[in-house]
Amino acid sequence: MFLKDADNPKKNDLINKLKVKEAGLMNASKSLSNISADRDMWIAQYRRELL
């Protein structure tokens, strides 16, 4: 649910509540922000995950 709706402005409240309850989601949120900010980094990460 987090990855699916993380960039959906209509789901911001729900995503923020989930992040508060789950430390792992906080880390995922930070990673998603960092990766999304740099397209080349995102592509490299995606390729690593496919292997």
Secondary structure, DSSP 8 states (H G I E B T S, - for coil): -HHHHTT-GGGHHHHHHHHHH-HHHHHHHHHHHHHHH-HHHHHHHHHHHH-
